[in-house]
Amino acid sequence: MASPPKKRTWPAWLELLRWQKPSGRLILLLPAGWSFWLEQPQPNALLLLLVMFGGLAVSGAGCIANDLWDRKIDAQVARTRSRPLARGALDTNFALSLLLICLAIALAVVLALPNRLLCLCLAVISLPLVLIYPSAKRWFGFPQLLLAFCWGFAVLIPWAAARGSLSGGWPLWGCWGATIFWTFGFDTVYALADRPDDQRLGVRSSALSLGSHVVPVVGFCYAATWLLLLGAGLAAGLGAGFIALALVAAVGFAREWLLLRRDEAMGSLQSGKHFQRQVLLGALLLFALIIGRY
């Protein structure tokens, strides 16, 4: 006897934006927070709210673009077959309309930021990456690298809005590099769950391209993330509270890598839980930066 269909508690349009999964939204906003507290001790509250709102709009646009590109593939992958477009709960015209609304909101936020010309230039540069990334799995062996560079703009735009330039030396570029490595690492782990389906469908990912080197490379990415952000914090003059909490985060990253190595060897990997724990580690690093300022 077939099991009854799963009862859904979220509207399909909200699922399309992934707002029912806050971890994916927080993990984009965290590097923006790193950027703010590395740039100055007390970020402007209105600027923080604008960047958060714009980040949600851009994140929603990226999710919609991803589902539009992949609606046929998603229907054949266990993890994604219940997405709204894949299961036919929404049509493509609605999704395109919602995509345009998200992009319009993001543009309005950029135009409301201080130093809007520089912020607008950065947003225009980032847009092709945001929209092209969902197709990258068809032609590029490391699509997670493109996503990492998309995430990097979550550091650059807040910094540009607050300072009016991309000057700032190591605090800025260390934060940017940490974001690139962190995103590539956690998204590669997230892609591990899809390897059997991706191989069957001919879809590419860094989890497939790296083969047996996935775990060492992810470990290197997490180590680089920590070292770069530690260097950025020290260069920004953050105090002992930052160093203490950063050391706690280092233990957390090491634990995550050991768990990943064990689970990968045993074939019991739970990518979703790993992803959620990365959100907590990212939040811990943000808290370390805030404490270090005081």
Helices and strands as residue ranges (DSSP letters): H 12-17, H 22-39, H 45-74, H 84-87, H 92-112, H 116-136, H 143-163, H 170-192, H 195-201, H 206-209, G 211-213, H 214-235, H 240-266, H 271-293
